[in-house]
């Protein structure tokens, strides 16, 4: 077949026409007004050169496209595998039969706003375990009666202007380091916005931040101004450090007991976490209001005995092979009657290195077994896509959990928006 068959000239005439027996074809007059004549042999030679070049160009573009798609598939695969592993970890840690409970979530509000009607999977909890047969050096640790002095105490935070108790459904109690001013401002921007939460007849949702002291005078001056501006800083004069997380948590329990005891619930969380409204309200809006402790509960959690592990404890310090049931530290929810009870037990209990295990020891003394909610807590992976908005896995892992932790501050507003309730819809 002639290479030029089927091609048309600018004026619409086909090269395959009555003149195909002519060996020379006249080109249009649009090239500098010149009318050259080219032999069919020369055209055939050009075609033989151009065709392989065209094929090579197409192959190169195809290789680039395949490589790009392969890289994207690898990233998506890593994300999928990561979330599957995290989800499997939650199931393995609980090691219980899944029980799906469903009931309508109702709330008498003055508006037409409603909460979605679904409940996450909840595992049944183990019976409380009694630990006998030995003492550990941890029993010789200091008993902190928590007599630290306040640097900042917003004692009227949970009250109205007339000093009557303000109806509060949930108090968000955020543990934060003194230097994390940016994180606190980000969380204020989402949690304390006027339209942040639905109106509930059960009460409002409020946020406070818990800090220890810093020896940096400039930083403390900034915290003083921050407290004066926002009125949501609870700070005492113990040194703020990782080792003092237990003391900081007890400070929060103490403050709630004396200044916000009328609230229904308290959620303790870190400043790299964000609450996912869709799942959170479905799980906890109609929860028990007494003796209630819930979150990512760990049962028969083994004590780390390898000296290279972060949470290593020697047998002479803690002789038991496992810890009592406790709630994973990055976040958990407590009814405020239990907050008060834990506080009273905490100030008579020797301090323990790990804050969440310490609360578990207090729950053990109170004979309260924490409830495990499989979809309560998620640790976000360390790696993030360049643009989280284009992450196809975002709807899956955002809306499947009540609390997502391990988040950099620049991503918190985006994840918050992805997990918010559509108030008008309900």
KADA-V753414 format. One record per residue. N is the residue number from 1. SS is DSSP state (2 for helix, 1 for strand, 0 for the rest). OMEGA is omega in radians with two decimals (none if undefined). D_FIRST is the distance of its C-alpha to the first C-alpha in whole Angstrom. Layout:
N | SS | OMEGA | D_FIRST
N | SS | OMEGA | D_FIRST
This chain:
1 | 0 | 3.11 | 0
2 | 0 | -3.09 | 4
3 | 0 | -3.05 | 6
4 | 0 | -3.12 | 9
5 | 0 | 3.09 | 7
6 | 0 | 3.13 | 10
7 | 0 | -3.10 | 13
8 | 1 | 3.03 | 16
9 | 0 | -3.11 | 19
10 | 0 | -3.10 | 22
11 | 0 | 3.04 | 24
12 | 0 | 3.13 | 21
13 | 0 | -3.12 | 19
14 | 1 | 3.05 | 15
15 | 0 | 3.10 | 13
16 | 0 | -3.06 | 11
17 | 0 | -3.07 | 14
18 | 0 | -3.11 | 16
19 | 0 | -3.07 | 16
20 | 0 | 3.07 | 13
21 | 0 | 3.10 | 14
22 | 0 | -3.03 | 16
23 | 0 | 3.12 | 15
24 | 1 | 3.14 | 17
25 | 1 | -3.10 | 17
26 | 1 | 3.12 | 21
27 | 0 | 3.08 | 21
28 | 0 | -3.05 | 24
29 | 0 | -3.06 | 27
30 | 0 | 3.10 | 28
31 | 0 | 3.10 | 28
32 | 0 | 3.10 | 31
33 | 0 | -3.10 | 31
34 | 0 | -3.13 | 29
35 | 0 | -3.10 | 26
36 | 0 | 3.06 | 25
37 | 1 | -3.12 | 22
38 | 1 | 3.14 | 19
39 | 1 | 3.10 | 17
40 | 2 | 3.10 | 13
41 | 2 | 3.11 | 14
42 | 2 | 3.11 | 16
43 | 2 | 3.12 | 14
44 | 2 | 3.12 | 12
45 | 2 | 3.10 | 15
46 | 2 | 3.14 | 16
47 | 2 | -3.14 | 13
48 | 2 | 3.11 | 14
49 | 2 | -3.06 | 17
50 | 2 | -3.07 | 17
51 | 2 | 3.08 | 15
52 | 2 | 3.10 | 18
53 | 2 | 3.12 | 20
54 | 2 | 3.13 | 19
55 | 2 | 3.12 | 19
56 | 2 | 3.13 | 22
57 | 2 | 3.14 | 24
58 | 2 | 3.14 | 23
59 | 2 | 3.13 | 25
60 | 2 | 3.12 | 28
61 | 2 | 3.11 | 28
62 | 2 | 3.10 | 28
63 | 2 | 3.11 | 30
64 | 2 | -3.13 | 33
65 | 2 | 3.14 | 32
66 | 2 | 3.13 | 33
67 | 2 | 3.12 | 36
68 | 2 | 3.13 | 38
69 | 2 | 3.13 | 37
70 | 2 | 3.13 | 39
71 | 2 | -3.14 | 42
72 | 2 | 3.12 | 42
73 | 2 | 3.14 | 43
74 | 2 | 3.12 | 45
75 | 2 | -3.14 | 47
76 | 2 | 3.12 | 47
77 | 2 | 3.11 | 48
78 | 2 | 3.13 | 51
79 | 2 | -3.11 | 52
80 | 2 | 3.14 | 52
81 | 2 | -3.14 | 54
82 | 2 | -3.11 | 56
83 | 2 | 3.08 | 57
84 | 2 | 3.13 | 57
85 | 2 | -3.14 | 60
86 | 2 | 3.14 | 62
87 | 2 | 3.12 | 62
88 | 2 | 3.10 | 63
89 | 2 | 3.13 | 65
90 | 2 | -3.13 | 67
91 | 2 | -3.10 | 67
92 | 2 | -3.11 | 68
93 | 2 | 3.13 | 71
94 | 2 | 3.07 | 73
95 | 0 | -3.13 | 72
96 | 0 | 3.08 | 73
97 | 0 | -3.13 | 72
98 | 1 | 3.11 | 70
99 | 1 | -3.13 | 72
100 | 1 | 3.09 | 70
101 | 0 | -3.14 | 73
102 | 0 | 3.03 | 72
103 | 0 | -3.13 | 74
104 | 0 | 3.09 | 74
105 | 0 | -3.05 | 75
106 | 0 | 3.08 | 77
107 | 0 | 3.14 | 79
108 | 0 | 3.13 | 81
109 | 0 | 3.12 | 80
110 | 0 | -3.14 | 81
111 | 0 | -3.14 | 77
112 | 0 | -3.09 | 74
113 | 0 | 3.14 | 73
114 | 0 | 3.13 | 72
115 | 0 | 3.11 | 71
116 | 0 | -3.03 | 68
117 | 0 | 3.00 | 69
118 | 0 | -3.06 | 68
119 | 0 | 3.13 | 70
120 | 0 | 3.04 | 68
121 | 1 | 3.14 | 69
122 | 1 | 3.12 | 72
123 | 1 | 3.01 | 74
124 | 0 | -3.08 | 77
125 | 0 | 3.09 | 80
126 | 0 | 3.01 | 82
127 | 0 | -3.13 | 85
128 | 0 | -3.08 | 87
129 | 0 | 3.10 | 88
130 | 0 | -3.13 | 91
131 | 0 | -3.14 | 91
132 | 0 | 2.96 | 94
133 | 0 | 3.07 | 95
134 | 0 | 3.07 | 95
135 | 0 | 3.11 | 96
136 | 0 | 3.13 | 93
137 | 2 | 3.13 | 94
138 | 2 | 3.11 | 92
139 | 2 | 3.11 | 95
140 | 2 | 3.12 | 97
141 | 0 | -3.11 | 95
142 | 0 | 2.96 | 96
143 | 1 | -3.09 | 97
144 | 0 | 3.12 | 95
145 | 0 | 3.11 | 98
146 | 0 | 3.09 | 95
147 | 0 | 3.13 | 98
148 | 0 | -3.13 | 96
149 | 0 | 3.11 | 96
150 | 1 | 2.91 | 94
151 | 1 | 3.04 | 92
152 | 1 | -3.13 | 90
153 | 0 | 3.10 | 91
154 | 0 | -2.98 | 90
155 | 0 | -3.12 | 93
156 | 0 | -3.08 | 92
157 | 0 | -3.07 | 88
158 | 0 | 3.14 | 89
159 | 1 | 3.09 | 91
160 | 0 | 3.13 | 91
161 | 0 | 3.12 | 93
162 | 0 | 3.08 | 96
163 | 0 | 3.02 | 96
164 | 0 | 3.13 | 95
165 | 1 | 3.08 | 93
166 | 0 | 3.10 | 89
167 | 0 | -3.11 | 87
168 | 1 | 3.09 | 85
169 | 1 | -3.07 | 82
170 | 1 | 3.01 | 81
171 | 1 | 3.10 | 81
172 | 1 | -3.06 | 79
173 | 1 | -2.98 | 80
174 | 1 | 3.04 | 78
175 | 1 | -3.04 | 79
176 | 0 | 3.08 | 78
177 | 0 | -3.12 | 79
178 | 0 | -3.07 | 80
179 | 0 | -3.01 | 78
180 | 0 | -3.12 | 75
181 | 2 | -3.14 | 76
182 | 2 | 3.12 | 72
183 | 2 | -3.13 | 72
184 | 2 | 3.13 | 75
185 | 2 | 3.08 | 73
186 | 2 | -3.12 | 70
187 | 2 | 3.04 | 72
188 | 2 | -3.10 | 74
189 | 2 | -3.14 | 71
190 | 2 | -3.05 | 70
191 | 2 | -3.04 | 73
192 | 0 | 3.04 | 76
193 | 0 | -3.05 | 73
194 | 0 | -3.10 | 75
195 | 0 | -3.03 | 72
196 | 0 | -3.01 | 71
197 | 0 | 3.05 | 73
198 | 0 | 3.09 | 74
199 | 0 | -3.10 | 77
200 | 0 | 3.08 | 79
201 | 0 | 3.13 | 83
202 | 0 | 3.13 | 83
203 | 0 | -3.09 | 83
204 | 1 | 3.06 | 81
205 | 1 | -3.04 | 79
206 | 1 | -3.06 | 80
207 | 1 | 3.00 | 79
208 | 1 | -3.13 | 82
209 | 1 | -3.09 | 81
210 | 1 | -3.12 | 83
211 | 1 | 2.89 | 84
212 | 1 | -3.08 | 86
213 | 1 | 3.05 | 88
214 | 0 | 3.10 | 86
215 | 0 | 3.12 | 88
216 | 0 | -3.06 | 86
217 | 2 | 3.14 | 88
218 | 2 | 3.13 | 85
219 | 2 | 3.13 | 83
220 | 2 | 3.08 | 86
221 | 2 | 3.09 | 87
222 | 2 | 3.10 | 83
223 | 2 | 3.10 | 84
224 | 2 | 3.12 | 87
225 | 2 | 3.11 | 85
226 | 2 | 3.13 | 82
227 | 2 | 3.12 | 85
228 | 2 | -3.11 | 87
229 | 2 | -3.00 | 84
230 | 2 | 3.10 | 82
231 | 0 | -3.08 | 86
232 | 0 | -3.12 | 84
233 | 1 | 2.99 | 84
234 | 1 | -3.05 | 87
235 | 1 | 3.08 | 88
236 | 1 | -2.96 | 91
237 | 1 | 2.98 | 92
238 | 1 | -3.11 | 91
239 | 1 | 3.11 | 88
240 | 0 | -3.13 | 85
241 | 0 | 3.11 | 83
242 | 2 | -3.12 | 81
243 | 2 | -3.11 | 84
244 | 2 | 3.10 | 85
245 | 2 | 3.11 | 83
246 | 2 | 3.13 | 85
247 | 2 | -3.14 | 88
248 | 2 | 3.12 | 86
249 | 2 | 3.10 | 85
250 | 2 | 3.06 | 88
251 | 2 | 3.12 | 89
252 | 2 | 3.10 | 87
253 | 2 | 3.14 | 88
254 | 2 | -3.10 | 92
255 | 2 | 3.11 | 91
256 | 2 | -3.11 | 89
257 | 2 | -3.05 | 92
258 | 2 | -3.01 | 95
259 | 2 | -3.14 | 93
260 | 0 | -3.06 | 90
261 | 0 | -3.09 | 91
262 | 0 | 3.06 | 91
263 | 0 | -3.13 | 87
264 | 0 | -3.06 | 85
265 | 1 | 2.99 | 83
266 | 1 | 2.97 | 82
267 | 1 | 3.09 | 79
268 | 1 | 3.13 | 79
269 | 1 | -3.13 | 76
270 | 1 | -3.07 | 74
271 | 0 | 3.01 | 73
272 | 0 | -3.10 | 70
273 | 0 | 3.07 | 69
274 | 1 | 3.13 | 68
275 | 1 | 3.08 | 69
276 | 0 | -3.00 | 67
277 | 2 | -3.04 | 68
278 | 2 | -3.09 | 66
279 | 2 | -3.05 | 67
280 | 2 | -3.12 | 71
281 | 2 | 3.11 | 72
282 | 2 | -3.08 | 71
283 | 2 | -2.88 | 73
284 | 2 | -3.07 | 76
285 | 0 | -3.11 | 77
286 | 0 | 3.12 | 79
287 | 0 | 3.05 | 80
288 | 0 | -3.10 | 84
289 | 0 | 3.10 | 86
290 | 0 | 3.11 | 88
291 | 0 | -3.04 | 88
292 | 0 | 3.06 | 84
293 | 1 | -3.02 | 82
294 | 1 | 3.12 | 78
295 | 1 | 3.06 | 75
296 | 1 | -3.07 | 73
297 | 1 | -3.13 | 76
298 | 1 | -3.14 | 76
299 | 0 | 3.13 | 78
300 | 0 | 3.14 | 80
301 | 0 | -3.06 | 78
302 | 1 | 3.09 | 78
303 | 0 | -3.13 | 80
304 | 1 | -3.14 | 78
305 | 0 | 3.11 | 80
306 | 0 | -3.06 | 78
307 | 0 | -3.14 | 79
308 | 0 | -3.11 | 76
309 | 0 | -3.08 | 75
310 | 0 | -3.05 | 76
311 | 0 | 3.12 | 78
312 | 1 | 3.00 | 80
313 | 0 | 3.11 | 84
314 | 0 | -3.10 | 86
315 | 0 | -3.11 | 88
316 | 0 | 3.09 | 91
317 | 0 | 3.12 | 90
318 | 0 | -2.96 | 89
319 | 0 | -3.04 | 89
320 | 0 | -3.10 | 87
321 | 0 | -3.12 | 84
322 | 1 | 3.07 | 82
323 | 0 | 2.99 | 83
324 | 0 | 3.12 | 84
325 | 0 | 3.12 | 82
326 | 1 | -3.12 | 81
327 | 1 | -3.10 | 78
328 | 1 | -2.91 | 75
329 | 1 | -3.07 | 77
330 | 1 | 3.11 | 74
331 | 1 | 3.02 | 75
332 | 1 | -3.07 | 77
333 | 1 | -3.11 | 79
334 | 1 | 2.92 | 83
335 | 1 | -2.98 | 85
336 | 2 | 3.03 | 88
337 | 2 | 3.11 | 91
338 | 2 | 3.04 | 89
339 | 2 | 3.13 | 88
340 | 2 | -3.13 | 92
341 | 2 | 3.13 | 93
342 | 2 | 3.13 | 91
343 | 2 | -3.10 | 92
344 | 2 | 3.09 | 96
345 | 2 | -3.06 | 95
346 | 2 | -3.08 | 93
347 | 0 | 3.04 | 96
348 | 0 | -3.06 | 97
349 | 0 | 3.09 | 95
350 | 1 | -3.13 | 94
351 | 0 | 3.11 | 91
352 | 0 | -3.06 | 88
353 | 0 | -3.07 | 85
354 | 0 | -3.04 | 82
355 | 2 | -3.08 | 83
356 | 2 | 3.07 | 81
357 | 2 | 3.10 | 83
358 | 2 | 3.10 | 86
359 | 2 | 3.08 | 85
360 | 2 | 3.08 | 85
361 | 2 | 3.10 | 88
362 | 2 | 3.09 | 90
363 | 2 | 3.11 | 88
364 | 2 | 3.11 | 89
365 | 2 | -3.13 | 93
366 | 2 | -3.09 | 92
367 | 0 | 3.08 | 91
368 | 0 | 3.13 | 88
369 | 0 | 3.14 | 85
370 | 0 | 3.08 | 82
371 | 1 | 3.11 | 79
372 | 1 | 3.02 | 75
373 | 1 | -3.01 | 73
374 | 0 | -3.06 | 69
375 | 0 | -3.11 | 67
376 | 0 | -2.93 | 70
377 | 1 | 3.04 | 69
378 | 1 | 3.03 | 65
379 | 1 | -3.14 | 65
380 | 0 | -3.14 | 62
381 | 0 | -3.10 | 60
382 | 0 | -3.10 | 60
383 | 0 | 3.12 | 57
384 | 0 | 3.02 | 55
385 | 0 | -3.12 | 52
386 | 0 | 3.12 | 51
387 | 0 | -3.06 | 51
388 | 2 | -3.13 | 53
389 | 2 | -3.11 | 52
390 | 2 | -3.13 | 49
391 | 0 | -3.08 | 50
392 | 0 | -3.12 | 49
393 | 0 | -3.02 | 52
394 | 2 | -3.12 | 55
395 | 2 | -3.13 | 55
396 | 2 | -2.98 | 56
397 | 2 | 3.07 | 58
398 | 2 | -2.98 | 60
399 | 2 | 3.14 | 61
400 | 0 | -3.03 | 62
401 | 0 | 3.10 | 65
402 | 0 | -3.09 | 68
403 | 1 | 3.08 | 69
404 | 1 | -3.08 | 66
405 | 1 | -3.13 | 67
406 | 0 | -3.07 | 66
407 | 0 | 3.04 | 64
408 | 0 | -3.01 | 64
409 | 2 | -3.10 | 66
410 | 2 | -3.13 | 63
411 | 2 | -3.05 | 61
412 | 2 | -3.14 | 64
413 | 2 | -3.11 | 64
414 | 2 | 3.12 | 60
415 | 2 | 3.08 | 61
416 | 2 | -3.13 | 64
417 | 2 | -3.12 | 62
418 | 2 | -3.09 | 60
419 | 0 | -3.11 | 63
420 | 0 | 3.03 | 65
421 | 0 | 2.97 | 66
422 | 0 | -3.00 | 65
423 | 0 | -3.08 | 68
424 | 0 | -3.09 | 67
425 | 0 | -3.06 | 65
426 | 0 | none | 68
